[in-house]
Structures are given as C-alpha cells and as structure tokens.
Amino acid sequence: DATAQAEAALVRGERELRQRHEGAPLPGADAVGLELTGSAESELLSTMFAYGRHLLAASSRAGLPPANLQGIWNQQVLAPWNSNYTVNINLEMNHWAAGVAHVPGAAEALEGYVAMLRQAGRETARRLYGARGWTVHHNSDPWGYTDPVAGDPKWATWPMGGLWLERELDSFASFSGEDPAVLAEHRLPALREAATFALDLLHEGPDGTLVTFPSTSPENEWITTDGAPVALTESSGMDRWLLREVFESLVAKAELLGVTDDDVVRRAAAALTRIPGPRIGADGRILEWHRDGADEVEPTHRHVSHLGFEYPGAQHLAPELSEAVTASMEARGDEATGWSLAWKTSLWARLHRPDKVQDLLQLFLRPAETEAGERSGLYPNLFSAHPPFQIDGNIGIVAAIAECLIQSHRREIELLPAPAPILATGSVRALRARPGVEVDMAWSDGALTALSLRAVGPGALGTHRIRLGERAMTIDLPDTQTVEVDVAALR
C-alpha cells in the first residue's frame, strides 16, 4: 500500500533515491531542447522550459493518472483543493505542452483518464440533464468523479468539461503527424459522443439562436441590473467557443470519412449555423456573458475563459476580433497567479505582442512572496506560486514559451511571432508545429540564423508555408528526412 511504499523509500535514503532517479531518465526527456542566452533572465526562462517539460513527463505518465493540481509534489496530508483535477482550466493547461513540446506519455495519460471520465460521465449526463453522451463538471479525482461538487454555482455549475477535454485530445492529434483519415477514424466516435451531450443541452433562445443553460464563465460572476452578483447565465462566451470548436471538428472529420449522413453529424452541422461566434460588446471587449453591459464582479479575474477561442483555440481570427481580445486583455490586467500568467502570455503571443509577453514573463520569473495573495512568482525550488502552489503554472509556461517561438494554427508555420527581448537570442530543437513538423532553429537579436524541418509522419508530408514576419516561402517535405532551409529567403 501507499504507506509501505513511503516507508520503503525512506529506508533507501536520499542518495540512493537520487541515484535511482538519475539512472532511469524519463522517456523523451531530451527530445526537445531550448537554449536562451543574453541575460540571466533569459537563461532562467530556458531552465523553466526544461523544468516544466520534466515536471509534466514525471507526473503524467502513460498508464497512470495524469498530473493533478500539484502534480506528484504535494507535501500535505490534506492537500490544497484535495490535490484533485480542476477541469475548467488546470487539467487542460497541465497538458497544453504535450503536443507542441512533444511529451507523448502525458498525452497518453490524459487520453486514458478521459476514457474513464466518459464512462462515468454517461450516467451523470442522463441523471442530471436527461441527456445522452457524457459530461464532467468543474472538479474530478483519480477515480473519475463527474458530478458537480457542492458549493457556489460559479465553479460547481459547469457541465462543459467533456467538450473541453475532447478539444484538448484533438489538439494532441494535430501535432502527431498521423494520416488525417487515421486521426479522423480514431477521434470521430469520441467527438460524436461529446457533441451528442451538447446537442441535448442546447435549446432555442428568444432571438432564435441555440443557447446552453445552465451556463457559467468559470469562476467569475456578473452584476445584475439590481446590483446582485450572480454566476448563472445562458451561453457564456466560453460555452459558445467550445460548442463551435467541437462541432466543427466533428463535421470536418465526418466529411473526410464520408459519413456526413450520420444523425449527430447532421444535427451538429445545422446547430453551427445557429450558435453565435465570439461577440463584441459596446465597450470593444469580447462579451463574457449572455448580454452586453453585464459588468464583472471582479474585472481583473484570473480566468480568461471567454478568450479561449484565441488561445488555446486554433482559429484564424478576423482583425476586429483580435482587437477585441486585446481590449479584453488590457482590462483584465497583468497581475495574476502563475497559471493565469501562463495563459495570458499565450494569448499575448497569439496577438503578436512581444512587449506584453516581456512584461508577463518578467512577472512570472520574479521571486515569490509568501503572503502575496493572487500574485505570481517563483519559489526557491522554482515552483510557480498560485499561491500556495499549483503545478499548472510551471507546465503552462512551457506552452506559452513555445507559442512565442512557433505558431501553426493559421495553416502555416510562423517563426518567432512574439520575439520579446527575453527571447531575443537562442536556439530550439524539435519543437513541433501542426500537422507534425519538427522545427530546429536558431536566432540572434531576433534575426533567424538557422532553420531545419522534419515531418514526423505521413500526415505531415508535402508542402508547408513558412512565415517570418512579412516574408513567407514554401518548403516541401517529401519524406521524414530533415530538410535544411535557406534562411536568407526569409530575411
């Protein structure tokens, strides 16, 4: 049992345990590497990248439960938040790096866990919503708990966890290099079941659109015209993003496989015409709630769920939407806990704002204060402050750094899209771009000096568009051999 294992470890002693640890390196630990130079901050940031990959690989292993709120580094009998899984952001953020920074064991761990949630969540969907498909709410545990937990609706009443998790598994697949038809065959049944639940949850709103209810924007509240703080709404911005992304993925995969006559696929395709995309309010920000003018109880709230369509979403947005995301981010402010800073950094990277990336990375790297409230920073062991401590800040920053170096969601491979000063000089090895291209590159003072690409599988063979700033070129990857690119053509 657990007690016997702990006692046996204590008997071995620290030295022997360290030797055993170093003698059994994690699979793929050295598969990806980043080196940043030029300043102590830059070197620390590259250390945080390697550290985050290690923490993810160590705490999300194939065949075992994925990384929870503290990974495997909780030191207390009664852990903060019970050392569980918070499904409205933290479980997903823990695994954002699994595709782009290639930690395949972590992807397998999450996929296995989601398979267990699907099974338990079917009964929850039927019992609580009279719905088919499956659902999981804000909080889960290693045994696959899927019901809402008791407590405030702003975090308890959120039935969209299944959609977000299926969206993350889709994201892993997009970096794999697998043949698109093979991926579609693998992912279609799961997407179909998640969409089935969502379709049963939708109903027609007063304006003829399809809306979700109950709906919340995790873990925020809005103020009614009577001045009361409330959490419940219909079709929050986050809900609409998840509905659209899951339905679009389902329909696209069904079209690829020629099974568009499936009833769920047909209903999802029809629903897409009636589910609004991101909406812009009169103040120029993305609407978080169901109506314009619904002020937040906490304007600088750490969650930015309603902006998920920008990141981790994989869409190419119209300029007016990017401007509205920028306005929303400016209103939210910079100061946040470690995991929230990682999400905000990723968003600013998507917005091509190296100035804001610089601001947030400096906040992330500063020393943590013991009694700091919702303030980021690093403890002496380089754990990221929540406080007290959540592992998702350490792991989430890996994906954020990767997003500053390579973006591939616009059907092209964009290099150095957010070259903040702290990232100005360095090299990276085997970072992945969609649909499965390993990228090796080096740069100095923001200028690209070397670039090579390698397709990791059949789905990545063919011609790829490469972009650096305003310059673009096409590169052919006919096989899985490394192709050296003449960077002069991108200068």
Secondary structure as GFF3:
##gff-version 3
##sequence-region A 1 491
A	DSSP	alpha_helix	2	23	.	.	.	ID=ss1
A	DSSP	beta_strand	33	36	.	.	.	ID=ss2
A	DSSP	alpha_helix	40	59	.	.	.	ID=ss3
A	DSSP	three_ten_helix	80	83	.	.	.	ID=ss4
A	DSSP	beta_strand	85	86	.	.	.	ID=ss5
A	DSSP	alpha_helix	90	93	.	.	.	ID=ss6
A	DSSP	alpha_helix	97	100	.	.	.	ID=ss7
A	DSSP	alpha_helix	104	129	.	.	.	ID=ss8
A	DSSP	beta_strand	139	140	.	.	.	ID=ss9
A	DSSP	alpha_helix	153	156	.	.	.	ID=ss10
A	DSSP	alpha_helix	161	174	.	.	.	ID=ss11
A	DSSP	alpha_helix	180	201	.	.	.	ID=ss12
A	DSSP	beta_strand	203	204	.	.	.	ID=ss13
A	DSSP	beta_strand	210	211	.	.	.	ID=ss14
A	DSSP	beta_strand	222	223	.	.	.	ID=ss15
A	DSSP	beta_strand	229	230	.	.	.	ID=ss16
A	DSSP	alpha_helix	237	257	.	.	.	ID=ss17
A	DSSP	alpha_helix	263	272	.	.	.	ID=ss18
A	DSSP	three_ten_helix	305	307	.	.	.	ID=ss19
A	DSSP	alpha_helix	319	332	.	.	.	ID=ss20
A	DSSP	alpha_helix	338	350	.	.	.	ID=ss21
A	DSSP	alpha_helix	354	365	.	.	.	ID=ss22
A	DSSP	alpha_helix	392	405	.	.	.	ID=ss23
A	DSSP	beta_strand	406	407	.	.	.	ID=ss24
A	DSSP	beta_strand	413	415	.	.	.	ID=ss25
A	DSSP	three_ten_helix	421	423	.	.	.	ID=ss26
A	DSSP	beta_strand	426	433	.	.	.	ID=ss27
A	DSSP	beta_strand	437	444	.	.	.	ID=ss28
A	DSSP	beta_strand	447	455	.	.	.	ID=ss29
A	DSSP	three_ten_helix	458	460	.	.	.	ID=ss30
A	DSSP	beta_strand	462	468	.	.	.	ID=ss31
A	DSSP	beta_strand	471	477	.	.	.	ID=ss32
A	DSSP	beta_strand	483	484	.	.	.	ID=ss33
A	DSSP	three_ten_helix	487	490	.	.	.	ID=ss34
###
